[in-house]
Amino acid sequence: MSETTTPAFDRRMLEVLVCPRTQGLLEYDAEAQELVSKAAGLAFPIRNGIPVMLVDEARALED
C-alpha cells in the first residue's frame, strides 16, 4: 500500500552547511549520499535526506 522512499537531500543546504572541522566548503556526492570535505579528508553521511555533520560519524576519505 505505501512505498518507502528515502527523502532527497536538498542541494540548497550546501549554501549554508560547512565542514565542522575546517569550516570549509562541502561537495555533494549523490551516488554515495555523502557530503565531502576534501580539506578535512572526511565524508559526512546523509541519512533520510538529513546530513549528519558529526566528525565522529564521518568516514575518512582514502588518499
VOVEXLO-586118 format. One line per 10 residues: number of its first residue (from 0); their letters; for each residue x, y, z of N, C-alpha, C. Coordinates in Angstrom, 1 decimal, always signed. Layout:
# VOVEXLO-586118
NUM) A) X,Y,Z,X,Y,Z,X,Y,Z; ... $
//
This chain:
# VOVEXLO-586118
0) MSETTTPAFD) +0.8,-1.2,+0.0,+0.0,+0.0,+0.0,+0.9,+1.3,+0.0; +1.8,+1.4,+0.9,+2.7,+2.6,+0.9,+4.1,+2.2,+0.5; +4.7,+3.0,-0.3,+6.0,+2.8,-0.8,+7.0,+3.5,+0.2; +8.1,+2.9,+0.4,+9.1,+3.5,+1.3,+10.1,+4.2,+0.4; +10.2,+5.5,+0.4,+11.2,+6.2,-0.3,+12.0,+7.0,+0.6; +13.3,+7.2,+0.3,+14.2,+8.0,+1.1,+14.1,+9.4,+0.6; +13.8,+10.3,+1.6,+13.8,+11.7,+1.2,+15.0,+12.2,+0.6; +14.9,+13.1,-0.4,+16.0,+13.6,-1.2,+16.7,+14.7,-0.4; +18.0,+14.7,-0.6,+18.8,+15.8,+0.0,+18.6,+17.1,-0.8; +18.3,+18.2,-0.1,+18.1,+19.5,-0.7,+19.4,+20.2,-0.9 $
10) RRMLEVLVCP) +19.8,+20.3,-2.2,+21.1,+20.8,-2.6,+21.3,+22.3,-2.1; +20.2,+23.0,-1.8,+20.3,+24.4,-1.3,+21.0,+24.4,+0.0; +21.0,+23.3,+0.7,+21.6,+23.2,+2.0,+23.1,+23.4,+1.9; +23.7,+23.1,+0.8,+25.1,+23.3,+0.6,+25.5,+24.8,+0.7; +24.6,+25.7,+0.5,+24.9,+27.1,+0.6,+25.1,+27.6,+2.1; +24.6,+26.8,+3.0,+24.7,+27.2,+4.4,+25.5,+26.2,+5.3; +25.7,+25.0,+4.8,+26.5,+24.0,+5.5,+28.0,+24.1,+5.3; +28.8,+23.9,+6.3,+30.2,+23.9,+6.2,+30.7,+22.7,+6.9; +32.0,+22.3,+6.7,+32.6,+21.2,+7.4,+32.8,+21.7,+8.8; +32.4,+20.8,+9.8,+32.5,+21.2,+11.2,+34.0,+21.2,+11.7 $
20) RTQGLLEYDA) +34.9,+20.5,+10.9,+36.3,+20.6,+11.3,+37.0,+21.8,+10.8; +36.8,+22.0,+9.5,+37.6,+23.1,+8.8,+36.8,+24.4,+8.5; +35.5,+24.3,+8.7,+34.6,+25.4,+8.3,+34.7,+25.7,+6.8; +35.2,+24.7,+6.0,+35.3,+24.8,+4.6,+34.1,+24.3,+3.8; +34.2,+24.4,+2.5,+33.1,+24.0,+1.6,+33.0,+22.5,+1.6; +31.7,+22.1,+1.3,+31.4,+20.7,+1.1,+30.9,+20.4,-0.3; +31.2,+19.2,-0.8,+30.7,+18.8,-2.1,+29.7,+17.6,-1.9; +28.6,+17.6,-2.7,+27.6,+16.6,-2.6,+27.9,+15.5,-3.5; +28.0,+14.3,-2.9,+28.2,+13.0,-3.7,+26.9,+12.3,-3.7; +26.1,+12.5,-4.7,+24.8,+11.9,-4.8,+24.8,+10.4,-4.8 $
30) EAQELVSKAA) +25.7,+9.8,-5.4,+25.8,+8.3,-5.5,+26.0,+7.7,-4.1; +27.0,+8.3,-3.4,+27.3,+7.7,-2.1,+26.4,+8.3,-1.0; +25.6,+9.3,-1.3,+24.8,+10.0,-0.3,+25.6,+10.5,+0.8; +26.6,+11.4,+0.5,+27.6,+11.9,+1.4,+27.9,+13.4,+1.1; +28.2,+14.1,+2.1,+28.8,+15.5,+1.9,+30.3,+15.3,+2.1; +31.1,+15.7,+1.2,+32.5,+15.5,+1.2,+33.3,+16.8,+1.5; +34.2,+16.7,+2.5,+35.1,+17.8,+2.8,+36.5,+17.4,+2.4; +37.0,+17.8,+1.3,+38.3,+17.4,+0.8,+39.4,+18.0,+1.7; +39.1,+19.2,+2.3,+40.1,+19.8,+3.2,+40.3,+19.0,+4.4; +39.3,+18.4,+5.0,+39.4,+17.6,+6.2,+39.6,+16.1,+5.9 $
40) GLAFPIRNGI) +39.4,+15.7,+4.6,+39.5,+14.3,+4.3,+38.4,+13.5,+4.9; +37.2,+14.1,+5.0,+36.1,+13.4,+5.6,+34.9,+13.4,+4.7; +34.0,+12.4,+4.8,+32.7,+12.3,+4.1,+31.7,+12.1,+5.1; +30.7,+13.0,+5.2,+29.6,+13.0,+6.1,+28.4,+12.4,+5.5; +27.8,+11.4,+6.2,+26.7,+10.6,+5.6,+25.4,+11.5,+5.6; +24.6,+11.2,+4.6,+23.2,+11.8,+4.6,+22.3,+10.6,+4.8; +21.5,+10.7,+5.9,+20.5,+9.7,+6.3,+19.1,+10.2,+6.2; +18.3,+9.6,+5.4,+16.9,+10.1,+5.3,+16.8,+11.5,+4.9; +17.7,+11.9,+4.0,+17.7,+13.3,+3.5,+18.4,+14.3,+4.4; +18.8,+13.9,+5.6,+19.4,+14.8,+6.6,+20.9,+14.5,+6.7 $
50) PVMLVDEARA) +21.8,+15.5,+6.5,+23.2,+15.4,+6.6,+23.6,+15.2,+8.1; +24.4,+14.2,+8.4,+24.9,+14.0,+9.8,+26.3,+14.7,+9.9; +26.3,+15.9,+10.4,+27.5,+16.7,+10.4,+28.3,+16.5,+11.7; +28.5,+15.3,+12.1,+29.3,+14.9,+13.3,+30.6,+14.3,+12.8; +31.7,+14.8,+13.3,+33.0,+14.3,+12.9,+33.1,+12.8,+13.3; +32.5,+12.4,+14.4,+32.6,+11.0,+14.8,+31.8,+10.1,+13.9; +30.9,+10.6,+13.1,+30.1,+9.8,+12.2,+30.6,+9.8,+10.8; +31.6,+10.7,+10.6,+32.2,+10.8,+9.2,+33.1,+9.7,+8.9; +33.2,+9.4,+7.5,+34.1,+8.4,+7.0,+35.3,+9.1,+6.5; +36.5,+8.5,+6.9,+37.8,+9.1,+6.4,+37.9,+8.8,+4.9 $
60) LED) +38.3,+9.8,+4.1,+38.5,+9.6,+2.7,+39.8,+8.9,+2.4; +39.8,+8.0,+1.4,+41.0,+7.3,+1.0,+41.9,+8.3,+0.2; +43.2,+8.2,+0.3,+44.1,+9.0,-0.5,+44.1,+8.7,-1.9 $
//
